[in-house]
């Protein structure tokens, strides 16, 4: 039997907490739209974790027309990828003490971006 040398995780919610970064990145974009009457809270983002991104915006921005909502979604996705590329997320407690080599591959289907962080 071959020795296991790699494990792939769904990063968000498994190895790191990206809610603070999403809060900053998404609300930065929401500030640019006059139609937006409410920004995300940390509790909002935590509640949406695991929900498909389009469903998040359809629910949270239900009062905005669908075309503008898709533009906001696209802008927020771009903003979050740019933020995470620079700042990353916060590792969950205890992971930094392990002796693992962690390589992070971030795929952004809606923004067609790929990042490999080491």
N, C-alpha and C positions, 0 to 999 in steps of 0.2 A: 504494500500500500504506500502511495506517495505521501510525503509529509505536507501538511497544509501550510502554505506560505503567504496566503492572502485571504482577506475577508472583505466583502463589499457590504456596506451599510447604506441605508437611506439616511443621509446625514442629519437632516433637520429632525430634531426630537429624539435622535438615537445617540449621537455623539456630541452634538452642540445645540445651543439655544440661540437662535437667530432673531428672536422676537424684538430685542432692542434695536437691532439694525434695520429690521423691516419697519418698525415704528418710525424711525428717523427718515428712511428712504421714501416710504410711501407718503408720509405726511408732508414731506418737502414738495412732492408732486401735487398733492391735493391743494396746497397753498396757492398753486398757480391757476386754479380753476375757480371762477366766480360762482359756478353752479353748485359747488360743494358746500354744504351747510354744516357738516360734522366731520371731524378728523378721527382717525383710528386712535383708540386707547390701547394700552398694552393688553388689557383684558379682552378687548375685541380680537386682537391678533391671536392671542392664546386660544380663544374659542374657535377660531377659524383654522387652526393648524390641522393639516390632513385633508382639508377641503380643497377641491380643484379650484385653481385661481380664478377662472371665469365665474364660478359660482359665488366666490367671495365678493367680487365686484358687483355681480347681479343682485346680491342680497344687500350689501352695505350701501350701494349707490343706486338702489332701485328707483329712486325718484328722478334720475338723470336719464336722458334719452340714450338708447342703446349704442348709437354711433359714437357719442361723446364718451360713454362708459368704456367702450373698447379702446378708445384713444388713451383714456386715463389708465386703464389696465396696462397697456403697452408701455406707457411712460413710467409707471410704477415698477414694472418688471425690469426695465432698463436701469432705473435708479437703484433698485435693490442689487442688481448684479454689479453695478459700479461700486456701490457701498461695500458689498461683501468681498469684492476683489481686493479692496484696500484694507478693510477692518476685520473681515472674517466674522465668525460668531464666537460665542463664549462656550468653551468646553464645559461639559457637565462635571461636577465635583469628582475628583479622584482620577480622572482620565490622564491628567498631566503627570501623574506619578507612575504610570505604567511605562514599560520600556518598548512601546510599539513604535514602528515607523509609520506615520500616518500620511497618506497621500490623499488629497481631496480632489475629486473631479466634480465640477459643477456644470450641469447641463441646463441651459435655458431654452427650452423648446420654443416658447413664444417669442423670445428675443433672438434666437439662433446664435447664442453665445456659449462658448465652452471655456472653462478655466481649469487649469491643473495647478493646485497649490501644494507645496511641499514644506 
